[in-house]
Amino acid sequence: MQNNFSKKNLASGFLDNAVEYLKGVGPKKAEILQSELGIFKYRDLLSYFPFRFIDKSMVSRVVDLFPESGNVQLRGLLSNIQVQGQQKSKRLTAILRDESGFIELIWFKNYQYIHKVLKENERYTVYGKVNSFNGKLSISHPEIKLYSKEDDVKEKPMEPIYPLTEKLKSVFMDSKFFMQSVEQILHHPEFELPEHIPDSVTKPLKLLERKWAYYFMHLPKDELSRAEAERRIKFEEMFSLAMRSEKSKVIRHLDANGIPMNKSGHLVNEFYHNHLGFELTDAQKRVIKEIRKDMAANSRMNRLLQGDVGSGKTIVALFCMLVCVDNGYQACLMAPTEILATQHFLTLKDQLKEMSVNVDLLTGSSSKKHRQQLLEKLQSGELQILVGTHALIEDVVEFKQLGLAVIDEQHRFGVAQRAKLWNKAGKKPHVLVMTATPIPRTLAMTIHGELDVSVIDELPKDRKPIRTIHREEKFRGEVMNFLKTELMKGRQAYIVYPLIEESSKLDLNDLMTGYDVVCSYFPVPQYQISLMHGKMKPDVKDFEMKRFKDGITQIMIATTVIEVGVNVPNASVMIIENANRFGLSQLHQLRGRVGRGAEQSFCVLMTKDELNFPAKKRIKTMCATNNGFDIAKVDLELRGPGDMLGTRQSGLPDFKLLDLVKDDDIIDLAKRASAFVLKDDPNLTKPENRALLQYLMANQDDYFWGRVS
């Protein structure tokens, strides 16, 4: 069955008119609106919201003003209007006097035009920001208009202020222009915004009617009406996104074309009882239970596994892969780098060394002979678990029966790359995507709404929290002495630099200079030092990494190439040079290279610059907590979701009002509301959901919403 709606017949007509037809706009200004703001139609202009409002119901007295008063509204007589200064320093000044005192008004631009229209000894209403210079208060470039008893302030006490570009300002397209243009739309007899969210959602949540929400976002009666309008539109933005992600879940859960893996299997039991060698955390047990339940169902699993650095995600993935093998299918694990893929392979190989499970590794560096043998075993089914990099998605890689695809650090792969992997199976395999980059709950709900989410929020009991300290350059000698003490205990250390070679633009300690400095404190042959960076050939990197892992070298000097995939339990010290130049997520990942053994580990954040506020916040956060989710929350506050995730991979919509940092309550409400609607009516065929279906088909994907599960 296909619903007979299309984007064309869903257009509302009036709101699709071009903005040039509004009075006061015309073709030239319409062209500027298009190029500067992407505003083409009435509906685009309606969604261009003010960023603040001026409360015109408040009139201040001059005597009550002070330098920090900010924007104020005054009323009084205007006098002493005169042009002062010479040549380029010319300016227009005037005195505004009320019953309590007087203040100077100043114009540096367009003063000739303003001079012509101002009238001496007339009563004016003035609005502007209070400035202070040499103890004297003034207002520069105020908004000013003749006062009359018919003033419309009482009708519009909240005056909207719109975000403006320099181009808009240069052609006098100011907030007044936008307000007048929007008013024409809102007051037009044809203006209508049909409700699309069903009453079953809007009434219990006491959401403002859609038409009035947009009206009060531009022309609020008071602060309460503005806040209610904002809440409604934020909810609408998230609800639309949540409906699509929840629909994806509904389709997947109702799809009986999955691979049910309901055999408990001897491999899982044998590994757990005889070969695991340590106690799983309660969080690991809970997550394994969630995943096994998914894999036993008739529908395909699509689950995100979040876990902090060192929380044991790989062991959880191994249990899931053994479930897959127990049920007669093959499993694969794809990682973004050779180092990480090799690390996973060695971990799995070590864990399964006493079991009859065939595991192998495929990367770009695999030899031709090994690759050919591996591919033959994979096609025959003899190879049960394959670990690798992007090499896994090559056309020549064919599985006999792929049942589970595990993707590590999935944000580093494109959507098409991930899809190519699970399309290698006849029936689509279960999918488990893992990340060691904690994502705050609200953000995870937004960008991974189509996934079921499992979180390992507990570290192994034998892990001691890493002690993190901040030291300035002047204390380098103390830091090096501390490092020497740790090396004497038989420990190892990382020293990480942000750059390989010197940069004339940034005052950073580069890797090669740092290598010389470290050697001056730790001379050869008394100490052995490894060097590793991204420009080295893979075999050289492997050689240096092996020397460090085998304990031959005591210090590894590296760039962020060691951010993931390096596991050396004996390494107890991480020194990060120019730590203020790293993001929080990267600092946390780097710190996670230590603290993997039973001994106390340390992370030293070195800086030599005067730190700005964001850098201070990052350093303070790192020193205060080891919790990756707490760190991710601060990172989100500092950088915003787009920068935190990477714009290309984040998949974030362009929200007009919704704030993913502050609006977690609205996000939660929208998610629960969308699940409620779809649980009752998965295909939105009920009459009360007809308008919602039309809206989603017009604004998202008509085929997606037209299909019936």
GUGU-519737 format. One record per residue (C-alpha): x, y, z. Coordinates in steps of 0.1 Angstrom, whole numbers, padded with zeros to 4 digits, always signed. Last residue first. Layout:
N
XYZ/...
// end
This chain:
709
+0056-0018+0078/+0037+0004+0054/+0056+0027+0032/+0045+0063+0026/+0066+0078+0053/+0099+0066+0038/+0087+0073+0003/+0076+0109+0012/+0109+0116+0028/+0113+0146+0052/+0094+0178+0051/+0065+0171+0028/+0061+0134+0039/+0065+0145+0076/+0038+0172+0072/+0013+0149+0055/+0018+0121+0081/+0013+0146+0109/-0019+0159+0092/-0033+0123+0090/-0025+0115+0126/-0060+0121+0140/-0075+0102+0111/-0056+0070+0119/-0031+0058+0093/+0001+0070+0110/+0019+0039+0100/+0030+0028+0135/-0003+0040+0152/-0004+0034+0189/+0033+0026+0193/+0040+0053+0168/+0023+0081+0188/+0038+0071+0221/+0074+0067+0206/+0070+0103+0192/+0059+0117+0225/+0087+0100+0244/+0113+0114+0221/+0097+0149+0221/+0096+0150+0259/+0132+0139+0262/+0144+0165+0237/+0123+0192+0256/+0140+0183+0289/+0174+0181+0273/+0171+0217+0261/+0203+0232+0274/+0231+0216+0255/+0212+0204+0224/+0197+0239+0220/+0166+0240+0199/+0159+0274+0183/+0165+0273+0145/+0178+0237+0144/+0198+0229+0113/+0197+0191+0114/+0226+0172+0128/+0240+0143+0108/+0272+0144+0128/+0296+0130+0102/+0301+0160+0080/+0298+0186+0108/+0324+0170+0130/+0312+0156+0163/+0322+0183+0187/+0322+0210+0161/+0286+0204+0152/+0274+0196+0188/+0286+0229+0204/+0322+0237+0213/+0322+0247+0250/+0289+0233+0262/+0294+0200+0242/+0329+0196+0256/+0316+0202+0291/+0291+0173+0286/+0317+0151+0270/+0339+0155+0301/+0311+0144+0324/+0305+0114+0300/+0342+0106+0300/+0344+0104+0338/+0381+0109+0348/+0373+0141+0366/+0387+0174+0381/+0420+0176+0364/+0405+0172+0329/+0378+0197+0337/+0403+0223+0349/+0423+0219+0317/+0393+0222+0295/+0379+0252+0314/+0413+0270+0313/+0415+0264+0275/+0380+0277+0270/+0388+0309+0291/+0421+0318+0275/+0454+0304+0288/+0486+0324+0289/+0508+0301+0271/+0534+0276+0285/+0513+0245+0290/+0519+0209+0302/+0491+0186+0311/+0505+0157+0332/+0486+0124+0333/+0495+0099+0360/+0490+0062+0366/+0488+0042+0399/+0496+0005+0393/+0471-0022+0384/+0475-0018+0346/+0455+0001+0320/+0458+0036+0336/+0477+0050+0306/+0465+0052+0270/+0433+0067+0283/+0449+0101+0289/+0452+0104+0251/+0415+0097+0247/+0406+0123+0274/+0428+0149+0259/+0413+0143+0224/+0378+0146+0237/+0387+0178+0256/+0402+0195+0225/+0440+0199+0223/+0459+0232+0220/+0457+0238+0258/+0477+0206+0263/+0508+0223+0248/+0527+0191+0257/+0508+0161+0270/+0527+0139+0294/+0512+0104+0300/+0527+0083+0328/+0519+0048+0338/+0528+0026+0308/+0531-0010+0320/+0496-0018+0307/+0506-0010+0271/+0475-0009+0249/+0477+0013+0219/+0447+0014+0196/+0436+0050+0199/+0453+0083+0205/+0487+0069+0196/+0488+0088+0163/+0482+0119+0184/+0519+0128+0180/+0546+0107+0197/+0575+0104+0221/+0574+0069+0236/+0596+0066+0267/+0610+0034+0282/+0621+0015+0252/+0628-0023+0253/+0596-0029+0273/+0580-0053+0247/+0552-0028+0241/+0577+0000+0234/+0598-0021+0210/+0566-0033+0193/+0554+0003+0188/+0587+0013+0172/+0587-0017+0148/+0550-0012+0140/+0556+0025+0132/+0585+0015+0110/+0564-0011+0092/+0536+0015+0087/+0558+0042+0072/+0563+0073+0093/+0544+0104+0085/+0518+0098+0113/+0542+0100+0142/+0563+0077+0164/+0596+0081+0183/+0610+0056+0208/+0634+0063+0236/+0659+0041+0254/+0675+0054+0286/+0710+0049+0300/+0722+0045+0264/+0712+0073+0257/+0705+0104+0278/+0672+0111+0296/+0671+0148+0305/+0689+0160+0273/+0671+0133+0253/+0637+0148+0264/+0648+0182+0250/+0660+0167+0217/+0627+0148+0212/+0608+0179+0220/+0626+0197+0192/+0615+0169+0169/+0579+0168+0181/+0572+0205+0179/+0568+0226+0210/+0542+0251+0199/+0541+0288+0193/+0518+0286+0164/+0521+0305+0131/+0558+0298+0124/+0551+0261+0128/+0579+0237+0138/+0576+0201+0127/+0557+0171+0139/+0529+0189+0157/+0506+0183+0187/+0532+0167+0210/+0527+0136+0232/+0551+0122+0258/+0542+0086+0267/+0558+0068+0297/+0570+0035+0309/+0573+0020+0344/+0602+0000+0359/+0602+0018+0392/+0632+0038+0380/+0610+0050+0352/+0585+0065+0377/+0613+0084+0395/+0626+0097+0362/+0591+0110+0353/+0590+0129+0386/+0624+0145+0378/+0611+0154+0343/+0580+0171+0358/+0601+0190+0384/+0624+0203+0356/+0594+0213+0335/+0580+0235+0363/+0586+0268+0344/+0566+0253+0315/+0534+0253+0334/+0520+0222+0351/+0485+0208+0353/+0478+0175+0371/+0458+0144+0363/+0457+0114+0386/+0443+0084+0368/+0416+0066+0387/+0428+0031+0398/+0416+0001+0378/+0411-0031+0397/+0373-0028+0398/+0370-0027+0360/+0354+0006+0348/+0317+0013+0349/+0293+0032+0326/+0291+0007+0298/+0262+0022+0279/+0238+0005+0255/+0218+0024+0230/+0192+0012+0205/+0198+0030+0173/+0175+0051+0151/+0179+0081+0175/+0216+0081+0171/+0220+0118+0163/+0194+0132+0187/+0193+0107+0215/+0231+0106+0216/+0231+0144+0218/+0208+0145+0248/+0226+0117+0266/+0261+0132+0262/+0284+0113+0239/+0313+0094+0252/+0340+0088+0226/+0350+0052+0230/+0326+0043+0204/+0310+0010+0193/+0286+0000+0165/+0269-0034+0168/+0250-0045+0137/+0231-0078+0132/+0235-0090+0097/+0213-0082+0067/+0201-0114+0051/+0221-0124+0021/+0253-0109+0036/+0277-0084+0020/+0252-0056+0025/+0265-0054+0060/+0298-0040+0049/+0286-0017+0021/+0263-0001+0046/+0292+0010+0068/+0311+0025+0039/+0280+0043+0026/+0273+0059+0060/+0309+0072+0062/+0333+0057+0087/+0351+0076+0115/+0319+0080+0135/+0319+0042+0138/+0348+0041+0163/+0345+0004+0162/+0320-0013+0138/+0309-0048+0147/+0291-0068+0119/+0272-0099+0130/+0257-0128+0109/+0279-0130+0078/+0273-0164+0062/+0298-0175+0035/+0316-0141+0036/+0330-0124+0005/+0359-0099+0005/+0367-0094-0032/+0344-0063-0033/+0365-0045-0007/+0345-0036+0024/+0368-0055+0048/+0398-0036+0036/+0384-0005+0054/+0402-0020+0084/+0402-0055+0097/+0391-0083+0121/+0375-0115+0107/+0359-0141+0130/+0347-0175+0118/+0373-0184+0091/+0363-0220+0079/+0332-0206+0063/+0342-0216+0028/+0342-0180+0016/+0362-0168+0046/+0387-0196+0043/+0393-0187+0006/+0396-0150+0015/+0422-0157+0042/+0444-0178+0019/+0444-0151-0007/+0451-0123+0018/+0480-0143+0033/+0496-0147-0001/+0491-0111-0012/+0505-0098+0021/+0483-0079+0045/+0493-0042+0047/+0460-0029+0036/+0444-0048+0064/+0429-0082+0070/+0433-0100+0104/+0423-0136+0113/+0403-0156+0139/+0394-0193+0138/+0378-0204+0170/+0388-0238+0186/+0397-0224+0220/+0429-0221+0239/+0442-0190+0221/+0407-0173+0223/+0416-0144+0246/+0450-0139+0230/+0436-0139+0195/+0408-0115+0205/+0433-0091+0220/+0458-0094+0191/+0430-0088+0166/+0417-0058+0185/+0452-0042+0186/+0457-0050+0149/+0425-0032+0140/+0435-0002+0162/+0469+0001+0147/+0456-0005+0112/+0431+0023+0115/+0393+0028+0113/+0382-0005+0129/+0360-0032+0114/+0350-0063+0135/+0336-0093+0117/+0313-0122+0126/+0305-0155+0108/+0274-0176+0114/+0266-0211+0128/+0247-0201+0159/+0277-0206+0182/+0296-0183+0158/+0272-0155+0164/+0271-0160+0202/+0309-0160+0200/+0308-0126+0182/+0286-0112+0209/+0310-0124+0237/+0338-0108+0217/+0320-0075+0214/+0316-0074+0252/+0353-0081+0255/+0362-0053+0231/+0340-0028+0250/+0359-0033+0283/+0357+0001+0301/+0392+0011+0292/+0383+0044+0276/+0346+0051+0283/+0319+0029+0268/+0291+0035+0243/+0277+0005+0225/+0252+0015+0197/+0227-0011+0186/+0211-0021+0153/+0199-0056+0158/+0179-0071+0129/+0144-0085+0137/+0136-0121+0145/+0149-0117+0181/+0178-0137+0196/+0204-0110+0186/+0185-0083+0204/+0183-0103+0236/+0220-0111+0234/+0227-0074+0231/+0208-0064+0262/+0223-0093+0282/+0258-0083+0271/+0251-0047+0282/+0240-0058+0317/+0270-0081+0321/+0294-0053+0310/+0278-0029+0334/+0280-0053+0363/+0317-0056+0356/+0330-0089+0342/+0353-0109+0365/+0387-0119+0352/+0404-0149+0335/+0379-0152+0306/+0391-0187+0297/+0372-0214+0316/+0337-0203+0326/+0330-0174+0302/+0349-0189+0273/+0333-0224+0276/+0298-0209+0281/+0301-0187+0250/+0316-0214+0229/+0290-0240+0240/+0261-0222+0225/+0231-0203+0240/+0212-0208+0208/+0188-0180+0201/+0205-0163+0172/+0175-0150+0151/+0188-0136+0118/+0165-0108+0107/+0138-0107+0081/+0110-0105+0106/+0108-0067+0102/+0086-0053+0130/+0116-0042+0150/+0133-0026+0120/+0103-0007+0109/+0095+0005+0144/+0131+0015+0150/+0132+0035+0117/+0099+0051+0127/+0115+0062+0161/+0143+0079+0141/+0119+0096+0118/+0095+0107+0146/+0124+0120+0167/+0135+0144+0140/+0100+0159+0136/+0096+0160+0174/+0129+0178+0179/+0119+0208+0158/+0083+0208+0170/+0095+0208+0207/+0117+0238+0200/+0088+0255+0183/+0064+0249+0212/+0089+0260+0239/+0098+0292+0220/+0061+0301+0217/+0056+0295+0254/+0086+0316+0263/+0074+0345+0241/+0039+0343+0256/+0054+0345+0291/+0077+0374+0282/+0049+0396+0271/+0025+0401+0242/+0049+0385+0218/+0053+0397+0182/+0079+0376+0164/+0079+0344+0184/+0044+0352+0194/+0031+0348+0158/+0050+0316+0152/+0036+0300+0184/+0002+0314+0176/+0000+0295+0144/+0013+0263+0160/-0012+0263+0189/+0008+0265+0222/+0018+0232+0238/+0000+0222+0270/+0020+0189+0272/-0012+0169+0277/-0029+0189+0249/-0002+0189+0223/+0005+0152+0222/-0030+0135+0220/-0041+0166+0201/-0019+0155+0171/+0011+0175+0159/+0002+0188+0124/-0015+0220+0132/-0022+0242+0101/-0003+0274+0099/-0025+0300+0083/-0020+0335+0068/-0046+0342+0042/-0061+0372+0060/-0026+0388+0062/-0016+0399+0097/+0012+0374+0103/+0026+0379+0068/+0025+0417+0068/+0039+0417+0103/+0069+0397+0091/+0079+0425+0067/+0074+0452+0093/+0095+0433+0119/+0122+0426+0094/+0125+0462+0083/+0124+0474+0119/+0152+0450+0127/+0174+0466+0101/+0176+0464+0063/+0193+0498+0060/+0214+0489+0030/+0247+0487+0049/+0231+0469+0078/+0220+0440+0056/+0256+0437+0042/+0271+0438+0077/+0249+0409+0087/+0219+0412+0111/+0204+0390+0138/+0168+0403+0145/+0157+0425+0175/+0120+0421+0183/+0101+0448+0202/+0083+0435+0233/+0059+0462+0245/+0039+0462+0213/+0004+0475+0219/+0015+0496+0249/+0044+0510+0229/+0022+0520+0200/+0026+0558+0206/-0007+0575+0203/+0003+0600+0230/+0032+0610+0208/+0070+0607+0211/+0093+0616+0182/+0117+0587+0174/+0152+0577+0183/+0172+0544+0181/+0206+0553+0197/+0238+0557+0177/+0260+0561+0208/+0245+0567+0242/+0264+0587+0268/+0277+0586+0304/+0307+0606+0316/+0333+0591+0339/+0361+0594+0315/+0340+0575+0289/+0310+0555+0299/+0285+0539+0275/+0248+0532+0279/+0232+0511+0251/+0203+0524+0232/+0167+0534+0230/+0153+0570+0228/+0117+0583+0229/+0116+0619+0219/+0099+0652+0231/+0108+0682+0210/+0131+0710+0220/+0151+0710+0188/+0139+0687+0160/+0159+0658+0145/+0153+0651+0108/+0182+0671+0092/+0208+0661+0118/+0200+0624+0112/+0208+0628+0075/+0241+0645+0082/+0250+0621+0111/+0250+0591+0088/+0278+0576+0110/+0294+0591+0142/+0262+0597+0161/+0262+0608+0198/+0235+0612+0225/+0245+0630+0257/+0226+0624+0290/+0204+0647+0311/+0188+0648+0346/+0158+0637+0367/+0128+0653+0349/+0141+0642+0315/+0168+0657+0293/+0183+0643+0261/+0213+0663+0249/+0225+0661+0213/+0257+0653+0194/+0265+0648+0157/+0301+0637+0149/+0330+0649+0128/+0363+0632+0135/+0370+0626+0098/+0371+0664+0090/+0368+0684+0122/+0348+0680+0153/+0312+0688+0163/+0278+0688+0146/+0250+0702+0168/+0217+0694+0185/+0217+0712+0219/+0183+0700+0228/+0160+0669+0229/+0133+0667+0255/+0127+0634+0273/+0120+0597+0272/+0145+0569+0279/+0147+0532+0270/+0178+0513+0282/+0203+0488+0268/+0232+0480+0292/+0230+0496+0326/+0266+0487+0334/+0280+0523+0332/+0252+0537+0354/+0217+0551+0348/+0192+0559+0376/+0195+0597+0372/+0186+0594+0335/+0152+0578+0344/+0143+0545+0327/+0112+0536+0307/+0101+0499+0307/+0071+0489+0285/+0095+0489+0255/+0110+0456+0266/+0135+0451+0238/+0135+0416+0225/+0163+0391+0217/+0175+0367+0189/+0146+0374+0166/+0135+0345+0145/+0139+0338+0108/+0113+0310+0105/+0086+0334+0092/+0111+0347+0066/+0116+0312+0052/+0078+0307+0052/+0073+0339+0032/+0097+0326+0005/+0133+0330-0006/+0153+0336+0026/+0188+0320+0024/+0202+0345+0048/+0227+0366+0029/+0222+0356-0007/+0184+0352-0006/+0178+0382+0016/+0200+0403-0006/+0181+0392-0037/+0148+0400-0020/+0162+0435-0013/+0167+0440-0050/+0135+0424-0062/+0111+0443-0039/+0110+0444+0000/+0090+0474+0012/+0056+0457+0007/+0060+0420+0004/+0061+0406-0032/+0099+0402-0031/+0095+0376-0004/+0084+0349-0030/+0050+0333-0022/+0052+0298-0006/+0035+0309+0026/+0003+0317+0006/+0001+0284-0012/+0002+0257+0015/+0023+0232-0004/+0011+0196+0003/+0001+0189-0033/+0037+0192-0045/+0053+0172-0017/+0032+0142-0026/+0005+0122-0009/-0012+0091-0022/-0002+0067+0005/+0013+0035-0009/+0000+0000+0000/
// end
